Each structure stands twice: as C-alpha cells, then as structure tokens.
Amino acid sequence: MKTIALLFLAVVGLPGVCDGAEIPAPVQEIIDATVKNWSGNDTEWIDIFGPGKLDKLYSKDFVAKYHEAEKHPAMEEGISPFDYDVIVNAQDACPLQDLTLTPQTAADGKEEVVVSFRKMACGDAPEAQTISSVRFEMVIDGGKPLIDDIMMENADTKEMPSLKAEMVAIAKGE
C-alpha cells in the first residue's frame, strides 16, 4: 500500500505544465524511473539505459556514444560506463522532493525539458535544501521526441556539463 501511495504522490505531485506544452514521454519515463529508484522502497533498480530503453528513449547519436562508452565500464565487473546516477548526479540520494518538469525552448531553438528537485531532502546538512537541475535536450526522430543529451548541474560551479561529451571522453579513455 505504501508503494501505491508513493507512486500516486509522485505522479499527482508533478506540477502542471505551462502554455499547454507536454512533457515528452522519454523524459517522463526517465524521471518516473529515477523517482522510483530513489523512493526508499526495496524495489528493483531501473536501468535508464537498459534493454528496451536505450533505443526507445534516446537519439541515434546518443545511443552510438553510449555504446562506445560502455566498452569502458566504470566498475571492473560492471556494464555501465558510469559509477553514479546521471540524473541525480551522485551515487547517493534521498527520495526526490519538490520535483518540477518544465518544457522550454533553448537559445538554439531546440526543445528541452528542465527538471529540478531536491535530492538530499532527508538530510540535515545545508545541502538538504539545495535544488538540483537536469536539462534534457530533445530531437525529433521518426516523428517521435527522443533525448539527445542530458546536462546535469554541477552543484559547486552551477555549470551544466553534457553527458554526451562525458561519454566521448570515456570512450577515449580520458
């Protein structure tokens, strides 16, 4: 029952989207998985780059870069090129709070969705109040919106480094 209530709150708690814009399905699926992953429930981890998700949710360019990067797993026995959750930009987080998803148009005319949340709200440290942001750059491929890049805000510098750029560096062994 607790799981149903948390999922209901996660969905109902999402804000309305302005200007009649809708959240592209790939971003919504990734955020739903991330909310579930950090819900505190003992549920199976959802790999946002796992089978059935990579080719369905991401652009061809993103997928190609991911496949090159995954040849260099972050952990000796791992399969992922990352040793952290690329959405919360950390290895640890609490259940996400104050979640907002906002579709917008970037300066270059591309569509994107900005997602903001508190990832450490269960803690007592000053960072418990910090709002984290992630930008999803979108492309239309085959008539469907797909995630072309993910930019995770650096908490210290407030820069938004590109996940695709990180995958290129991993593939080069950097």
Buried (B, 14 or more C-beta within 10 A) or exposed (E): EEEEEBBEEBEEBBEEBEEEEEBBEBBBBBBBBBBBBBBEEEEEEBBBBEEEBBEEBBBEBBBBBBBBBBEBBBEEEEEBBBEBBBBBBBEEBBBBBBBBBBBEEEEEEEBBBBBBBBBBBEBEEEEBEEEBBBBBBBBEEEEEBBBBBBBBBEBEEEEBBBBBEBBBEBBEEE
